[in-house]
Amino acid sequence: MRHLILFTFLALGLATSAHAKVVGEEIDYQSNGTTLKGYLAYDKAAKGKRPGVLVVHEWWGHNEYARKRARMLAELGYVALAVDMYGDGKQAAHPDDAQKFSSEIASNMPLGQARFEAAMAALKKHKTTDNSDIAAIGYCFGGAVVLQMAREGLDLDAVVSFHGSLGTTQPAKAGTVKAKVMVAHGGADPFVKPEQITGFLSEMNQAGADYRFTAYGSALHSFTNPDADGVGEKFNLPLKYNKQADEESWRDMQVFLQQAFAD
C-alpha cells in the first residue's frame, strides 16, 4: 500500500510541475525589533490556497540551499517560506561563526520560538496559504529547531528533521506534541550518538507523539546537501552528500506531508 500511495503522489507531483510557474519573493518580517529576511516560493499558476511549509536553514544561516528546498516544495504544490533564524539574513562563512550564531538560538529558545512564530505568521499572511495546513522542515540546526517547536506544542500539522540534532534541554511533556514528527537521520552521522537516538525515541514514546524515525544506511551528516563534500574537505568536517539517502528521504517526506495534511 505504501508503494501505491507513493506512486500516486509522485505522479500527481510530476503533473503539477509540468505546468508549474514557481516564483520566489524576498520578504521581510519582524520579531521583537529584529528584521528577518525570508524567501517565499509558490506556484503562481496554481489555483486556490494550499498548505504552507516553513524551511529552517542549516547552521550556516539562510542561504541558497534553504531557498532551493523552498522552490522544490513549491514545485510539489506547497507555499514554502525559507526562514531567517539569525536576523538580517546573517550567514556564516566559517564553522566558528556558525557555531556562535546557532548557539545564540539554542541557548535562548524563547528567542528562537519567537522568530519561528514570526515566520509562521508571515507564511500564513500570504494570499495563497491555507492557514489550517502548516508544516515545517529543517536541516541540521534547522532540524533541531523544528523538533523543538514540536516539543513546545506549536500548532503544526507536521515537522520533518533532516540530519538534525536530537538532544534537548527541554524535552516534550506528555500530550504536548501536536505535530506529526518525521526524523531523517544519517545512519553513520558522527554528530548524533547512539544514546541520543535512544533518548529521543524514549522521549517521543513518553510524550505520546505520532512520530517516525528512519536511519538511512551509511549516510553521514549533511547527507542531503550536494555542497557537503566541498565544505567538509575545506574545514575538515565529517560531512558528505549521499544521493540515495537524499532522494529516499525526500520521497519519504512527500508521502509523510501528504498524509499529515490529509488527517
C-alpha positions as CSV (number, residue, x, y, z in Angstrom):
1,M,0.0,0.0,0.0
2,R,2.9,2.4,0.8
3,H,4.3,2.0,-2.7
4,L,0.8,2.6,-4.2
5,I,0.4,5.8,-2.2
6,L,3.9,7.0,-3.1
7,F,3.5,6.3,-6.8
8,T,0.2,8.1,-6.9
9,F,1.6,11.2,-5.1
10,L,4.7,11.4,-7.3
11,A,2.6,11.0,-10.4
12,L,0.5,14.0,-9.3
13,G,3.6,15.9,-8.4
14,L,5.0,15.4,-11.9
15,A,1.8,16.5,-13.5
16,T,1.8,19.6,-11.4
17,S,5.4,20.5,-12.1
18,A,4.8,20.3,-15.8
19,H,2.6,23.3,-15.6
20,A,4.1,25.0,-12.6
21,K,5.3,28.6,-12.6
22,V,7.3,28.8,-9.4
23,V,8.2,32.2,-8.3
24,G,10.4,33.3,-5.4
25,E,9.9,36.5,-3.4
26,E,12.1,38.2,-0.9
27,I,10.1,39.1,2.2
28,D,11.0,41.0,5.4
29,Y,9.2,40.3,8.7
30,Q,9.8,41.3,12.3
31,S,10.4,39.7,15.6
32,N,11.0,41.8,18.7
33,G,12.5,44.6,16.8
34,T,14.8,42.4,14.6
35,T,14.3,42.3,10.8
36,L,14.2,38.8,9.5
37,K,14.8,38.2,5.8
38,G,12.8,35.3,4.3
39,Y,12.3,33.9,0.8
40,L,8.8,32.8,-0.2
41,A,8.3,30.3,-3.0
42,Y,5.0,29.3,-4.6
43,D,3.4,28.2,-7.9
44,K,1.9,31.3,-9.5
45,A,0.0,29.1,-12.0
46,A,-1.8,27.1,-9.3
47,K,-5.4,27.9,-8.3
48,G,-6.7,28.3,-4.8
49,K,-5.0,28.1,-1.4
50,R,-2.6,25.3,-0.5
51,P,-0.6,24.1,2.6
52,G,2.3,26.1,3.8
53,V,5.7,24.7,4.8
54,L,8.5,26.6,6.7
55,V,12.1,25.7,5.8
56,V,14.6,26.2,8.5
57,H,18.2,26.5,7.4
58,E,21.4,24.8,8.4
59,W,23.8,26.4,11.0
60,W,25.3,28.4,8.1
61,G,22.2,30.6,8.0
62,H,19.6,31.4,5.4
63,N,21.4,30.6,2.2
64,E,20.7,29.4,-1.3
65,Y,20.4,25.8,-0.1
66,A,17.3,26.7,2.0
67,R,15.9,28.6,-0.9
68,K,16.4,25.7,-3.2
69,R,14.4,23.4,-0.9
70,A,11.6,26.1,-0.7
71,R,11.4,26.1,-4.5
72,M,11.3,22.3,-4.6
73,L,8.4,22.3,-2.1
74,A,6.6,24.9,-4.3
75,E,7.0,22.6,-7.3
76,L,5.2,20.0,-5.2
77,G,2.3,22.4,-4.7
78,Y,3.1,23.9,-1.4
79,V,3.7,27.5,-0.4
80,A,7.2,27.5,1.2
81,L,9.0,30.1,3.3
82,A,12.7,29.8,3.8
83,V,13.1,31.4,7.2
84,D,15.8,33.5,8.8
85,M,16.6,32.4,12.4
86,Y,19.6,34.6,12.8
87,G,18.2,38.0,11.8
88,D,19.1,40.4,9.0
89,G,19.8,37.5,6.7
90,K,23.1,36.8,8.6
91,Q,25.2,34.0,7.2
92,A,28.4,32.2,8.5
93,A,31.4,31.7,6.3
94,H,33.3,29.6,8.9
95,P,32.2,26.9,11.4
96,D,33.3,29.1,14.3
97,D,30.8,31.7,13.2
98,A,28.1,29.1,12.5
99,Q,28.6,27.7,16.0
100,K,28.3,31.1,17.5
101,F,25.1,32.1,15.6
102,S,23.4,28.7,16.2
103,S,24.3,28.7,19.9
104,E,22.7,32.1,20.4
105,I,19.4,30.5,19.4
106,A,19.9,27.1,21.0
107,S,20.7,28.8,24.4
108,N,17.7,31.1,24.1
109,M,14.8,29.1,22.9
110,P,12.2,31.8,23.7
111,L,14.1,34.0,21.2
112,G,14.2,31.1,18.7
113,Q,10.5,30.3,19.2
114,A,9.5,34.0,18.7
115,R,11.4,34.1,15.4
116,F,9.9,30.8,14.3
117,E,6.4,32.0,15.1
118,A,7.0,35.3,13.3
119,A,7.9,33.3,10.2
120,M,4.8,31.2,10.6
121,A,2.7,34.3,10.8
122,A,4.3,35.7,7.7
123,L,3.7,32.5,5.8
124,K,0.0,32.4,6.9
125,K,-0.4,36.0,5.7
126,H,0.3,35.1,2.1
127,K,-2.7,35.1,-0.2
128,T,-2.0,31.5,-1.4
129,T,-1.6,29.9,2.0
130,D,-4.2,27.7,3.6
131,N,-3.8,28.7,7.3
132,S,-5.2,25.4,8.5
133,D,-2.4,23.4,7.0
134,I,1.1,24.4,8.1
135,A,4.2,22.2,8.5
136,A,8.0,22.8,8.9
137,I,11.1,21.1,7.7
138,G,14.7,21.8,8.8
139,Y,18.2,20.8,8.1
140,C,21.0,20.2,10.7
141,F,20.5,23.2,13.0
142,G,17.1,23.7,11.4
143,G,16.1,20.1,12.1
144,A,16.8,20.7,15.8
145,V,14.7,23.8,15.6
146,V,11.6,22.2,14.1
147,L,11.8,19.3,16.6
148,Q,11.9,21.8,19.4
149,M,8.9,23.6,18.1
150,A,7.0,20.3,18.1
151,R,8.1,19.7,21.6
152,E,6.8,23.1,22.6
153,G,3.4,22.2,21.2
154,L,3.1,24.7,18.4
155,D,0.1,24.3,16.2
156,L,1.8,22.5,13.3
157,D,0.5,19.6,11.2
158,A,3.9,18.1,10.8
159,V,7.7,18.6,11.3
160,V,10.5,16.9,9.4
161,S,14.1,16.9,10.6
162,F,16.9,16.1,8.1
163,H,20.2,15.2,9.8
164,G,19.2,17.3,12.8
165,S,20.4,17.2,16.4
166,L,18.1,15.1,18.6
167,G,19.0,16.2,22.1
168,T,17.3,18.9,24.1
169,T,17.3,20.5,27.5
170,Q,13.5,21.0,27.3
171,P,12.0,17.6,26.4
172,A,8.4,17.1,25.4
173,K,5.8,16.6,28.1
174,A,3.1,14.0,27.7
175,G,0.4,15.2,25.4
176,T,2.1,18.4,24.3
177,V,3.3,17.3,20.8
178,K,0.6,18.2,18.3
179,A,2.6,17.8,15.1
180,K,3.4,14.5,13.5
181,V,7.1,14.1,13.6
182,M,9.5,12.6,11.0
183,V,13.2,12.3,11.5
184,A,15.5,11.5,8.6
185,H,18.8,10.5,10.2
186,G,22.1,9.6,8.6
187,G,22.9,6.1,9.8
188,A,26.6,7.0,10.2
189,D,26.3,10.5,11.4
190,P,29.1,11.0,14.0
191,F,27.4,14.1,15.5
192,V,24.4,12.1,16.8
193,K,25.5,9.5,19.3
194,P,23.5,6.2,19.8
195,E,22.4,7.3,23.3
196,Q,20.9,10.5,21.8
197,I,18.9,8.4,19.5
198,T,17.7,6.1,22.3
199,G,16.9,9.2,24.4
200,F,14.9,10.8,21.6
201,L,12.9,7.6,20.9
202,S,12.1,7.3,24.6
203,E,11.1,10.9,24.8
204,M,8.7,10.7,21.9
205,N,7.2,7.5,23.3
206,Q,6.7,9.0,26.8
207,A,5.2,12.2,25.2
208,G,2.8,10.0,23.2
209,A,3.9,11.6,19.9
210,D,3.0,10.4,16.5
211,Y,6.4,10.0,15.0
212,R,8.6,8.0,12.7
213,F,12.4,7.7,12.7
214,T,14.4,6.5,9.7
215,A,18.2,5.9,9.6
216,Y,19.5,6.0,6.0
217,G,22.2,3.4,5.7
218,S,25.8,4.7,5.9
219,A,24.8,8.3,5.3
220,L,26.9,10.9,7.1
221,H,25.9,14.4,8.4
222,S,24.5,16.8,5.8
223,F,23.7,13.9,3.5
224,T,21.0,15.9,1.7
225,N,23.3,18.8,0.6
226,P,25.3,18.4,-2.6
227,D,27.8,21.0,-1.3
228,A,28.6,19.0,1.8
229,D,31.7,17.3,0.3
230,G,33.4,20.5,-0.5
231,V,32.6,22.1,2.8
232,G,33.7,19.0,4.7
233,E,37.1,19.0,2.9
234,K,37.6,22.7,3.4
235,F,37.0,22.6,7.1
236,N,38.0,19.0,7.9
237,L,34.4,18.1,9.0
238,P,32.7,14.7,8.6
239,L,30.2,15.9,6.0
240,K,29.2,14.1,2.9
241,Y,26.4,14.1,0.3
242,N,24.6,10.9,-0.2
243,K,22.5,10.9,-3.3
244,Q,20.5,7.8,-2.5
245,A,19.7,8.9,1.1
246,D,18.9,12.4,-0.2
247,E,16.4,11.1,-2.7
248,E,14.9,8.5,-0.5
249,S,14.3,10.9,2.4
250,W,12.8,13.5,0.1
251,R,10.3,10.9,-1.2
252,D,9.5,9.8,2.3
253,M,8.9,13.4,3.3
254,Q,6.5,13.8,0.4
255,V,4.3,10.9,1.5
256,F,4.6,12.0,5.1
257,L,3.4,15.5,4.5
258,Q,0.6,14.3,2.2
259,Q,-0.7,12.0,4.9
260,A,-0.3,14.6,7.7
261,F,-2.2,17.2,5.8
262,A,-4.9,14.7,4.9
263,D,-5.6,13.8,8.6
